[in-house]
Amino acid sequence: MVDESPRVLRRVLALRTFDVLGTAELAELAMLAENMTEASFTAGSVIAPAGARLRALHFILDGEVATPRRERLGARRVFGVLDVFARRELSAPAIAVRDTRTFELQAADVKEILDENFGVLRALLQELARRVVGYALPATTWVGSLARPLGFVDRLTLLRRQPMYASATFDALAMLAHACEEVAFLPGTTIARPGDTANAVYTMVEGSIHARGDDGSIRVLGSGESVALFETLAAAPHSLTFEARTPVRALKQSSAAILDVIEDHTDLGLAMIGELARLLTESPA
Amino acid sequence: MTAVDRRVVAPAFVLFAILVAHSLLETARDALFLARLGPHLLAAAYVAMASAALLAIAAVRRWARLRDPRRVLIAFLAVAVAGTTAIAATIAASPSLAFVLYVWTGFIATLVVPSFWTAIDRSSAVGDAKRVFGAIGAGGVLGAMVGSAIAGVLGRLVPAHFLVTAGALAFALATVAAITLVPRTSIAEIPAKRAHVEGLSRKSRRYVRALLGFAIVSTFALTLGDLVFKRVIAERIDASELAVTFGVIYTGLNTIGLVIQLAVTPRLFARWGVGGALTVLPLILVASGFGFAMTGALVAVIALKLGDGGLRHSLHRVGSEILYVPVPSRVRDGGKLVADAIGQRGGQAIAALVVFATAALGATARDIAAIAAAGGVVWLVVLWFVRRAYVAQFRDTLQAGEIRRDVAIPSLDADAIALLSESVACPDEVEALAALDLLAHGSRIPPLVFFHPQPSVVRHALALLEGELPPETARVLSHLVEHADPKIRAAAIAASFRTGADRGRLANALADPHPEVRAAALVGLAGDGRRDIATAIDALALGSTAERLALAEAIGFAPTARFRRVLDDLLACGDAAVARQVLHVLARAPALAEPRRVLPFVADPQLRGDARRVFQALGRRGLEVLVGALDDPWTPLAVRRHLPRTISRLALPDAAKVLATRLPHESDGRTELKILRALGRLRADDPKLAIDPAPLLEYLRRAVRDAARYATFADAMRDERDGSPTVDLICEILVDKRRTAVERAFRTLGILHPRDGVRSAYDAFAIGDDARVGAAREILAAVAPSEIAGPLVAVVDDLTPDQRRARLGDFAPVAADRDALLAALLADPSESLRCVVAGYIAERKLVGLEPDLERMRTADGPSLVMRAFDQALESLHG
């Protein structure tokens, strides 16, 4: 039997140098390494044609890839995360700018791999969330019963209307609904300040919140909208000041609760990654 | 005719035609061979048959490029027509051509019949095979009966060699039938990943070799048994009555075989599985063979022949064919023909040699019966291995299409260390950091890394140091007391205290502007017992985050008992970064850790990993605290739910026992799931880890009952759909609950059988294609207790409500009407389900269920549930 240890070790060493895998455990990297294949592309060759779905993620070892979004990705970057998770056909071909070597992870295996490696899933979720901090999701008007306090079904309905949770299984959503806390803010209360690490999402039941930027710009958030969603997923600091303008009632989902649910229901984490990828692919390059 | 009927009738007719032709030829060959040449050339004929068949198979595969089994079958049939016609035209010319006919008949049968089954295997998943192979095989039995009858009639009317012409005509009919009726389609096989194809082929070839052994030993034992029967009958029946006696016996046996084929075989496969069904014939052979050997009773020989005649061409043949279904076609298409040819002819040849040898030694029929029975025992032993290999083959096939999960971090041998050391020395900071992580995993931080030009690399190396500084590391570090980077300087000062450097210079470090350096100096000087030093340390412990962090890091270089209180204070300060650093220190110096103070950090997703590492380091002392917390009903759920995985990380033999015992009694669903996962991980890491199956089996039964209940309720609730979103939600919950319960059942089976591919079977049911589901069923049948496997499959199968209820039996709960159904749902352990059902009752104003609402509103339940019931009760009256 061929001893595969040196191969796996070399691959783990190479994977460890990727930013996105910096916090993954070594055992997770070993599994990732074992399920990859090495691919080589000569300069100018097409890695994936336009109009096709990308069949694999490419962890670039050396060389350079021109992506359909006109980015140039070099060594230690991953090409294809957005396209694979958003399940989009490529708008333009992906081309090796120079002789390029990559580790390919088949798209069909990505779900299983992330399912097995919560650390990698969390890192990917955080990375994508970090890239969409500042994006505004479309408002979802809340037409619930406004019972005081919210009943379980009201919580479920409110959460399910959030695009990030829209495709969650019932079990995952129920778990989150149970873990939520209903909170109220008086007018004038500052809910979050720039620089503070975001540790909870607030989905508004009623009331109005002002999100104020450094430049003085103000965005008004109303019922059905979520405050600090991406910052919380990214474990990033707030960049805006959130202040209640009217009496506010909201459902608070702590980052710990969200991560707990994702750990038990990786399908939710994968759906969230898919939604983040969709947001990023739909945004201008 | 339905599609299923066509799938049976068409191939059954082809086999019927083949066996008609074969029986005609067989009759002609026996008559001509014995009449012209005599029995002394039989052994030579067998050897010639086997050799010719092997050569033909090799030739077809090598030169004709025919690998599609259907084409191979048609080609062999065409050869059969041509060859038989040629023999028919010349057989009258020379007596020696009877030898050719004898060899030809066996040669063609050896090629055509296995080719037929290989072609059918291609179009059948294992579930289909169990259902329809019996009926298809019945076509063959019927063909043999009809062929013999035709031969009997023709034999009276024309000379024997005209039967050869009839055989050629029958083969021509069979060829046309094969061209038109043998299915062209192949079922989609379970795809293997490119990287696993070769491994799977290797395992499959090994499995086919096991089947070859099975075929040889079974043929050997059956041939000897048959010979005993013929010899005994010849000894005890008058020669003039032999033909009639054999005629009656064979007609009777064929009839029994046909009935068994149609009525018994499918049921036996369904109930006992392939392996169980295949044990029947060798058991009969062993019992009757030893029975005759010991008593000489005729009834024992008749029982032997009844078993052989009734089961060999039905149950045994069909079962043997099913054993090939899990083999990938690329291995089966070629391997099966060879294995069949060698197995059958080889088994017969060995039996013939044994008979010759024993005859020379003067053995009696009873002696040969004893040898046949002994062969039956070997057959049972081989079958035991084959049964395991059969399930393993399905498992391997499923796993070849999956990612590899059982991957460990490679251990660091000399080559690996050399490779990593080279990378650590690399100026590329990122590569050096990555290599350091891997070296740290093997507890091998090379001292020279502290001279790395990148301060970040040196800092990372410092952070990875485990426990007290090793002397060689301390020596290297002590040279860096003037380093520009305060963290490195701090580490150097800590090292200097170990190596006895100039204390005056070190004391000056107390005035350093950086807290890291001051903290290192304070920790180093703490051993002097000076009050001012102790006061300064306390001040740092109460200081800024940076100062607290610096103090924790400094203590990490010299973790002694005098700092226990300081560490406790730092851990309780509420700063996550400081807590993480303290947990690092405690993981390196577990003697300083008070497990109960570490316990709350298990609830924090940011610090959980660090807290778990402390418990790992604590070992048995940590386990006691964790188990106590798991048993304590007052432990907060946020902590409790993460205890199972923490316990499993300890990888102590007791950990599995504790978790398994706890499982059936755990009241919190999420903790229950975590226990299952933790046990699964423990057993996956160490499949030999001892585990008490009793609590797991108890839990398994409960999980399957839960799954059956949710499946039945979901079926019933679908009938109640009235456009209400709440009913849709209830249906969704029930489907989800069923899925979760099924997952729990499979996880439990996976814990009980960590090497048997239960996880793959679960995934296969979820994917749902025929080939995978068929494989999954076989795995399930092999690992699950029989009373569990049926209901579990009934839950996951796509069935009508009535079919499911019938297959679930007493696993299916009964709800007489809608109100009874809703009342049962209100009493369900799932809080979410109860809340939603309460809302539905209120929404529909089902006042008749008010007493149930009142009763199920438990005063000590979670507030969200009580609120749902209160709101429902209010709404019912509103």
Interface residues (C-beta under 8 A of the other chain):
Chain A: S5 P6 V8 L9 R10 V12 L13 A14 R16 T17 L26 A27 A30 M31 A33 E34 N35 T37 R76 D109 E112 I113 E116 A147 P149 G151 F152 V153 R155 L156 T169 F170 D171 A174 M175 A177 H178 A235 S255 A256 L259 D260 E263 D264
Chain B: R194 A195 E402 I403 R404 R405 V407 A408 I409 P410 S411 L412 D413 D415 A416 L419 L420 S423 V430 E431 L433 A434 A435 D437 L438 H441 A603 D604 P605 Q606 A638 R641 R670 L673 K674 T726 L729 E732 I733 D736 K737 T740 E831 S832 C835 V836 G839 P862 L864 V865 R867 A868 Q871
